[in-house]
Amino acid sequence: MSAEWLWVGIGFLGQALFSARFIVQWLASERAKRSVMPVAFWFFSLGGGATLLAYALYRQDPVFIVGQATGLLIYMRNLTLIRKERRQQPNDDEESDA
């Protein structure tokens, strides 16, 4: 297998991970009977975006690089906000009991 085919495989893997986030979101929404954004959506976004960024760097495509790098910042920020919210929830419950 040549390096070129390996990178094409990496590109397809990244695209598959990135696309899987929509399936995860759709299934979670169907289960909840309302539109929801599960945490897994952001992890698939991060994994797919990082893999696609690696592929874009290999291809030296500045448009693709900027797009994926920007997306990674947004995905990481959303995961940070979710983690912060989850850390605060037990404190909120304790305050409401007082």
N, C-alpha and C positions, 0 to 999 in steps of 0.2 A: 504494500500500500504506500503510495507516495504521500509526501507532506501535504500536497494540494488536496488530495482526497480526504485526508485526516481533518483538515480545516473545513472542508465542505461538510463533513460529518458533524463537526463542532457547531457549525452554523445552523444545521438542521436541528441539532439537539437544543440549542438555544431557542430556536423558533418554536419547537415543541413545548418546552417549558413555559415560554411566554404565552403560547396559545392555551395551555392547560389552565391558566389562571381564569379564563373565561368560563371554562367548564366547571371549575370549582365554585365560582361565583354563581353561576346559573343553578347548580345543584343545591347550594346553600339557600338560595332564594326560593326555589321550589319547595324545599323542606320547610322553610319558615312561612311560606305563603305570602311573602313580602320581599321587597328588594333589600338584600343585605350584602355587606362586604366582609367576608370572613378574613381572618388574619392570614390564612393560607394563600389568599389572593396576592397579598403583598410579598410573601416569601417566594411564590412562583414568579412574580414580577422581578424580584431581586435576582433570583437564580437565572432566569431567562435573560434579563437585561445584562447581567455580568458576563454570561456566556456569549451573548451577541456583541457585547463591547469587545471582548477578546477577538472575536471573528472580525469585527470592524477594524480593530487595530492591525490585525494581520493583513487585511485588505487595504489598509491605509486610506480609508474612505472618511474624509473629514466630516461630511454631513452625517453619516451613520454614527461616527464616534461622538459627535456633539449631542445627537439625539439620544443615544443610549446612556451616555454619561449624565446628562440632565435627568433622565428618567430614574437612574440609580439614586440620585440625590433625593428625589421626591419619594421613592419607595422606602429609603432608609429613614427619612423624616417621618413618614406615616407610621412605620414600625416603632420609632422612638416615641411618638405621641401615644400610640396604643399602650406601650410598656409603661409610660408615665401615668396614664389613666388607670391602668390596672393596679399600679402601686398605690394610688390614692384611694381606690375604692374601699379597701378595708378600713382606712382611717375615717372615711365618710360614714361608714356603718357604725363605728365606735362613737362618733360624735352624735349621731342621731339617737343612739341608745341612752345618752347622758341626760 
